[in-house]
Structure formats: C-alpha cells, structure tokens
Amino acid sequence: MKIFVLKDNKKQAWNEFVHANPQGTFFHLAEWKDVIELAFGCKTYYIYAEEDGVITGVLPLALVKRPIFGPALISTPLCVYGGALGQAQELEAAAAKKAQALGVQYLELRGQTKGHHDWPVSDRFYTFRRTLSKNNEENLKAIPRKQRAEVRKGIEINLQTSFSQDVDIFYKVYAESVRNLGTPVFSKNYIETLINVFGDACEITTIGHQGTALTSVLSFKYKDQILPYYGGGLPDARHFSAYPYMYWKVMERAAEEGFRIFDFGRSMEGSGAFSFKKNFGFEPQKLAYQYHLVKAQELPDMDPDSQRNKLLTDAWKLLPLPIANRLGPLLYPVIM
C-alpha cells in the first residue's frame, strides 16, 4: 500500500471510491478540492491510499491560514463531515506527519465517528438526519405539533416558493442574516464557485411574501440525500413563519424527487439552531471531531459563549451591513 497526493487524472477514481463507501459523503468528493482552491486560495493536500493501482482509502485535507489563531490542517474546511475513508490508520498517520511538517497548530478531522488514533475529541457538535417517507402527509405529521402549526401558517398565507440557482437573491438574504447573528459572511464568489463546480447538485430555495424574499437556503443533493446547508432569513421571516415553511418545502420537494435522507447538518449543543432542528423532529447524533495537536496546547475554542467569542460576535452585529459584507469575505477563512 502506498499513499499519493491527488492529481486530476485520479479524480474520477477518487469519487468512485467515495460513492461506493457507505461512509462516503458529499464533502469527501474531489470537487471540493477545486472549490477550496478557487474560492479561498487555500493549499490542499488530498491524499489517497492505493494498492495494485486501485484506490483503497481517501483523506481530503486543506491548509487554512488563520492570522489570529494560527494555521490548521483540516478535513475538511467549509464542510461538516470529513476524515478518512478506508485505510484510516495509515492515512491519519500520513496527515499527522504532514501537519508536523507544515508547522500548523493542529490537525482537525471532522469525522462522524472517532478514528483509530488516541487523539482528543471535541463532542460539542451534533448532526441531524432523518429518513423521509415517500408520502408527504406522513413527512408533515412527523414534524412536532408546534412546528407543524408554523408550517401550516406559511401554507395558509400563501408564502411564495422558488427553486433556482439565483445567487444574488440568496446572498442578499444570507449576508444580512449572518451579520445579525454576529458572524462574518463568505464571498458571493464562493457560492458562484459551488454552483459552477457542482452544477445541478446545488439548489437554492427562496421563500417570499408579496414579492419580497424572506428566507433562502442553498441545498446540496448527493446520492439519496438532501442537505439544506447555508440558510438565512431577514428579520420579518419569523413573523411569517418563513423558516419552518422553507425547510418544509425543501423536504417536500426532496421526497417528490426520490430523496430518502434529509440531512439538517451540524449544530453546536445549546445553540438556537440545535433547538430548532430538535423542535423540527430530528434527533441529535453526536459527531466526533478529532484533533492531533502540533503546536497548540489545547483544543481550539469553539464555544460561542466564551468571553472572547461573545465579544467578537456582539461587536460584529453592530457593523453596518455594507461594511460587514466587505470585511466578511476577508475574515471568513479565520472561522471556516
């Protein structure tokens, strides 16, 4: 068995391995290498194990240079899932060696389960996944009563729904939404790159009222799974119950198109998003983000309620939207 760095001529074989592996995810696909490089200029180290010319394991890695917190080698930045598929022990050892050579603060593997090495694990993150019925009445009934009433409110007031790849509308809504939450926004170019690279695997769902967009979400489609990934809304969205209605429309359309898994993505325990997903009828499933510390003495501070992070969040909320939208893309690599 030998370990190699991914070249263009091996991307198809890499993806075939990911598709065939039961633990393979949308975020393991080779196209993310292009997205990360094109949209953020990050150096990638997509490594794979090979025996007799056949890929037996893959591990996507990217170097994120964080001016404040120091560089990190991550599998995979921007993504909720990552880590090695197949030949995990050998690939993780190779990744640790690369992290040492690069002199990063730490190596981070965003796996769904703990790997083979006795490395520290952060268990603050959870994922939310559920099997969809082919019958949308059953899917609606699976939403707990309180949230189901919110969905029905959206139906009754005839909220408008569009499915498209309209980046301008999505970005306008999303950028204001994350500013209001105190988080820097990524560049519009990143969303355009996702759509250019992944094509029809990306879909934007926008909910509006009387011609005004209220909420918008970018979803990924992979195998039998739908993944509403980047979503946000304007302040009026809550008044119109546009958030629950939007995710219901994504769910409804997914079931009609034959998708069987609704993946609500990750959230941190104790966050508003965590509560929203639970209240939508999804059970949290703990993720095992594993770290190999190189220069760092402890795990990165991911707690939004820590004094430092709360000060940064509160300060960002005060920025005028044009300034936040200009600064956000410059700072986003610090948090991705």
C-alpha positions as CSV (number, residue, x, y, z in Angstrom):
1,M,0.0,0.0,0.0
2,K,1.3,3.5,-1.0
3,I,0.0,6.9,-0.3
4,F,-0.2,9.6,-3.0
5,V,-1.4,13.2,-3.5
6,L,-4.5,13.5,-5.7
7,K,-3.9,14.6,-9.3
8,D,-6.6,15.5,-11.9
9,N,-6.3,12.1,-13.6
10,K,-7.4,10.4,-10.4
11,K,-10.4,12.5,-9.5
12,Q,-12.9,10.1,-11.1
13,A,-11.4,7.1,-9.3
14,W,-11.4,9.0,-6.1
15,N,-15.1,9.9,-6.5
16,E,-16.0,6.3,-7.4
17,F,-14.4,5.1,-4.2
18,V,-16.3,7.8,-2.2
19,H,-19.6,6.8,-3.9
20,A,-19.0,3.1,-3.1
21,N,-18.1,3.6,0.5
22,P,-21.1,3.6,2.9
23,Q,-19.4,6.4,5.0
24,G,-18.7,8.5,1.9
25,T,-20.3,11.9,2.0
26,F,-20.9,14.8,-0.4
27,F,-18.0,16.6,1.4
28,H,-15.5,13.8,0.5
29,L,-15.9,14.5,-3.2
30,A,-12.8,15.6,-5.1
31,E,-14.6,18.7,-6.4
32,W,-14.2,20.3,-3.0
33,K,-10.5,20.5,-3.7
34,D,-11.3,22.8,-6.6
35,V,-13.8,24.8,-4.6
36,I,-11.4,25.4,-1.7
37,E,-8.6,26.4,-4.0
38,L,-10.6,28.6,-6.3
39,A,-12.8,30.4,-3.8
40,F,-10.3,30.8,-0.9
41,G,-6.8,30.2,-2.3
42,C,-6.1,27.5,0.3
43,K,-3.5,24.9,-0.4
44,T,-5.0,21.4,-0.5
45,Y,-3.4,18.0,0.3
46,Y,-5.9,15.4,-0.9
47,I,-4.2,12.1,-0.2
48,Y,-5.2,8.6,-1.0
49,A,-4.0,5.0,-0.4
50,E,-3.5,2.7,-3.4
51,E,-2.8,-1.0,-3.8
52,D,-2.1,-2.5,-7.2
53,G,-3.4,0.6,-8.9
54,V,-6.7,0.6,-7.0
55,I,-7.7,3.3,-4.5
56,T,-8.3,1.8,-1.1
57,G,-8.7,4.9,1.0
58,V,-9.0,8.7,0.8
59,L,-8.5,11.7,3.1
60,P,-9.2,15.2,1.9
61,L,-7.1,17.9,3.6
62,A,-6.7,21.7,3.3
63,L,-4.4,24.2,4.9
64,V,-6.3,27.1,6.5
65,K,-4.1,30.1,7.4
66,R,-5.7,31.8,10.3
67,P,-3.9,35.1,11.1
68,I,-5.3,35.3,14.7
69,F,-5.5,31.6,15.7
70,G,-2.7,30.2,13.6
71,P,-2.8,27.8,10.6
72,A,-4.6,24.5,10.8
73,L,-4.8,21.4,8.6
74,I,-8.4,20.4,8.3
75,S,-10.5,17.6,6.8
76,T,-12.4,19.4,5.6
77,P,-12.9,23.2,5.9
78,L,-16.3,24.6,4.9
79,C,-17.7,21.1,5.5
80,V,-19.5,19.4,8.4
81,Y,-18.1,15.9,7.6
82,G,-14.6,14.8,6.7
83,G,-11.9,12.4,7.8
84,A,-10.5,9.2,6.3
85,L,-12.5,6.6,4.3
86,G,-10.7,3.3,4.2
87,Q,-7.1,2.8,5.3
88,A,-7.9,5.2,8.1
89,Q,-4.9,4.4,10.3
90,E,-2.4,4.8,7.6
91,L,-4.0,8.0,6.1
92,E,-4.4,9.6,9.5
93,A,-0.7,8.9,10.3
94,A,0.3,10.5,7.0
95,A,-1.9,13.5,7.8
96,A,-0.3,13.9,11.2
97,K,3.2,13.8,9.5
98,K,2.1,16.5,7.0
99,A,0.7,18.6,9.9
100,Q,4.1,18.4,11.7
101,A,6.0,19.3,8.5
102,L,3.7,22.3,7.9
103,G,4.1,23.5,11.5
104,V,0.3,24.1,12.0
105,Q,-1.4,24.5,15.3
106,Y,-3.4,21.3,14.9
107,L,-4.8,18.7,12.5
108,E,-8.6,18.5,12.6
109,L,-10.6,15.6,11.3
110,R,-14.3,16.3,11.0
111,G,-15.4,12.7,11.2
112,Q,-18.8,11.3,12.1
113,T,-17.1,8.7,14.3
114,K,-13.9,8.5,16.3
115,G,-10.8,7.4,14.3
116,H,-8.1,4.9,15.1
117,H,-5.7,7.2,16.9
118,D,-5.9,8.2,20.5
119,W,-6.3,11.9,19.8
120,P,-8.5,14.3,21.7
121,V,-12.1,14.7,20.5
122,S,-14.5,17.6,20.6
123,D,-18.1,16.4,21.2
124,R,-19.9,19.8,21.1
125,F,-21.2,19.2,17.5
126,Y,-24.2,17.1,16.5
127,T,-25.7,16.2,13.2
128,F,-29.4,15.8,12.5
129,R,-30.5,13.2,9.9
130,R,-33.9,11.5,9.3
131,T,-35.3,9.2,6.7
132,L,-38.1,10.7,4.6
133,S,-41.3,9.0,3.7
134,K,-42.4,8.9,0.1
135,N,-45.7,10.3,1.4
136,N,-45.5,14.0,2.2
137,E,-48.5,13.8,4.5
138,E,-46.5,11.4,6.7
139,N,-43.5,13.7,6.5
140,L,-45.6,16.6,7.6
141,K,-47.1,14.6,10.5
142,A,-43.5,13.7,11.6
143,I,-42.9,17.4,12.4
144,P,-43.9,18.0,16.0
145,R,-47.2,19.8,16.5
146,K,-45.9,23.3,17.3
147,Q,-43.6,23.5,14.3
148,R,-46.2,21.8,12.1
149,A,-48.6,24.6,13.0
150,E,-45.9,27.1,11.8
151,V,-45.6,25.3,8.5
152,R,-49.4,25.3,8.1
153,K,-49.3,29.1,8.8
154,G,-47.0,29.5,5.8
155,I,-49.3,27.4,3.7
156,E,-52.4,29.4,4.7
157,I,-50.9,32.8,4.0
158,N,-49.7,31.5,0.6
159,L,-46.0,32.2,1.0
160,Q,-44.2,32.1,-2.4
161,T,-41.6,29.5,-3.1
162,S,-38.9,29.4,-5.8
163,F,-36.3,26.9,-6.7
164,S,-33.4,28.2,-8.6
165,Q,-29.7,29.0,-8.7
166,D,-30.2,32.7,-8.2
167,V,-27.1,33.6,-6.2
168,D,-27.9,37.3,-6.0
169,I,-31.2,36.8,-4.0
170,F,-29.7,34.1,-1.8
171,Y,-26.6,36.2,-1.0
172,K,-28.5,39.3,-0.1
173,V,-30.7,37.4,2.4
174,Y,-27.9,35.2,3.8
175,A,-25.4,38.0,4.2
176,E,-27.8,40.1,6.3
177,S,-28.9,37.1,8.3
178,V,-25.4,36.1,9.4
179,R,-24.5,39.8,10.2
180,N,-27.5,39.9,12.5
181,L,-26.1,36.7,14.2
182,G,-22.7,38.3,14.6
183,T,-20.8,36.1,12.1
184,P,-18.7,37.2,9.1
185,V,-20.1,36.2,5.7
186,F,-18.2,34.4,2.9
187,S,-17.8,36.0,-0.5
188,K,-20.5,35.7,-3.2
189,N,-17.8,34.2,-5.3
190,Y,-17.8,31.1,-3.1
191,I,-21.5,30.4,-3.8
192,E,-20.9,31.0,-7.5
193,T,-17.9,28.6,-7.4
194,L,-20.0,25.9,-5.7
195,I,-22.7,26.1,-8.4
196,N,-20.1,26.2,-11.2
197,V,-18.3,23.2,-9.8
198,F,-21.2,21.1,-8.6
199,G,-23.9,22.2,-11.1
200,D,-27.3,20.6,-10.5
201,A,-26.2,19.2,-7.2
202,C,-26.8,22.7,-5.8
203,E,-30.3,24.2,-5.5
204,I,-31.4,27.5,-3.9
205,T,-34.9,27.6,-2.3
206,T,-36.3,31.1,-1.6
207,I,-39.4,31.9,0.4
208,G,-41.1,35.3,-0.2
209,H,-44.2,37.2,0.7
210,Q,-45.8,39.6,-1.8
211,G,-42.7,39.7,-3.9
212,T,-40.2,40.2,-1.1
213,A,-37.7,37.5,-0.2
214,L,-37.8,36.4,3.4
215,T,-35.6,33.4,3.7
216,S,-33.3,31.5,1.4
217,V,-31.3,28.3,1.6
218,L,-28.7,26.6,-0.5
219,S,-29.1,22.8,-0.5
220,F,-26.8,20.0,-1.8
221,K,-28.0,16.8,-3.4
222,Y,-26.0,13.7,-3.1
223,K,-27.0,10.0,-3.7
224,D,-30.4,9.7,-1.9
225,Q,-29.7,12.7,0.4
226,I,-30.8,16.3,0.5
227,L,-28.6,18.6,2.6
228,P,-30.0,22.2,3.2
229,Y,-26.7,23.7,4.1
230,Y,-26.5,27.5,4.0
231,G,-29.7,29.1,5.1
232,G,-30.8,32.5,6.4
233,G,-33.6,35.0,6.7
234,L,-34.5,38.6,7.1
235,P,-36.0,39.9,10.4
236,D,-39.6,39.7,9.1
237,A,-39.1,36.0,8.4
238,R,-40.2,35.0,11.9
239,H,-43.4,36.9,11.7
240,F,-44.4,35.0,8.6
241,S,-43.1,31.6,9.9
242,A,-40.9,31.5,6.8
243,Y,-38.1,29.5,8.4
244,P,-40.1,26.3,9.2
245,Y,-42.0,26.7,5.9
246,M,-38.8,26.9,3.9
247,Y,-37.4,23.7,5.4
248,W,-40.7,22.0,4.9
249,K,-40.7,23.0,1.2
250,V,-37.1,21.6,0.8
251,M,-38.3,18.4,2.5
252,E,-41.5,18.2,0.4
253,R,-39.6,18.7,-2.9
254,A,-36.9,16.2,-1.9
255,A,-39.4,13.5,-1.2
256,E,-41.1,14.1,-4.5
257,E,-37.8,13.8,-6.3
258,G,-37.0,10.5,-4.6
259,F,-34.5,11.6,-1.9
260,R,-34.7,9.5,1.2
261,I,-32.4,11.2,3.7
262,F,-32.9,14.7,5.0
263,D,-29.6,15.9,6.4
264,F,-30.1,19.0,8.5
265,G,-26.3,19.4,9.0
266,R,-24.4,20.1,12.2
267,S,-25.2,22.4,15.1
268,M,-23.5,23.1,18.4
269,E,-25.2,21.8,21.5
270,G,-27.0,24.7,23.3
271,S,-27.3,26.8,20.1
272,G,-30.5,28.2,18.6
273,A,-30.0,26.1,15.5
274,F,-29.7,22.9,17.7
275,S,-33.0,23.7,19.3
276,F,-34.7,24.5,16.0
277,K,-33.7,21.1,14.5
278,K,-34.8,19.2,17.6
279,N,-38.2,21.0,17.5
280,F,-38.5,20.0,13.8
281,G,-38.5,16.4,14.9
282,F,-34.8,15.5,14.4
283,E,-32.8,13.6,17.0
284,P,-29.2,14.9,17.5
285,Q,-26.4,12.5,16.7
286,K,-23.1,13.3,18.2
287,L,-20.1,14.0,15.9
288,A,-16.6,13.1,16.7
289,Y,-14.3,15.9,15.6
290,Q,-10.8,14.6,16.3
291,Y,-7.6,16.6,16.8
292,H,-3.9,16.0,16.6
293,L,-2.2,18.8,18.4
294,V,1.0,20.1,16.8
295,K,1.9,23.5,18.2
296,A,-1.4,24.0,20.0
297,Q,-1.6,23.1,23.7
298,E,-5.3,22.6,23.8
299,L,-8.3,22.2,21.5
300,P,-9.5,25.3,19.6
301,D,-12.0,27.5,21.3
302,M,-15.3,26.7,19.5
303,D,-17.6,27.9,22.3
304,P,-19.7,30.9,21.1
305,D,-20.5,31.7,24.7
306,S,-16.8,32.1,25.7
307,Q,-16.0,35.7,26.7
308,R,-13.7,36.3,23.7
309,N,-16.1,34.9,21.1
310,K,-19.1,36.6,22.6
311,L,-17.3,40.0,22.5
312,L,-16.4,39.4,18.8
313,T,-19.9,38.3,18.0
314,D,-21.6,41.3,19.7
315,A,-19.2,43.7,18.0
316,W,-19.9,42.3,14.6
317,K,-23.6,42.7,15.0
318,L,-23.1,46.4,15.3
319,L,-21.4,46.8,11.9
320,P,-23.4,48.5,9.1
321,L,-24.3,45.8,6.6
322,P,-22.2,47.2,3.7
323,I,-19.1,47.2,5.9
324,A,-19.9,43.7,7.3
325,N,-20.3,42.4,3.7
326,R,-17.0,44.0,2.7
327,L,-15.0,42.8,5.7
328,G,-16.7,39.3,6.0
329,P,-15.0,37.7,3.0
330,L,-11.6,38.9,4.2
331,L,-12.1,37.4,7.6
332,Y,-14.1,34.2,6.7
333,P,-11.0,32.0,6.4
334,V,-10.4,32.5,10.1
335,I,-13.6,30.6,11.0
336,M,-14.3,28.2,8.2
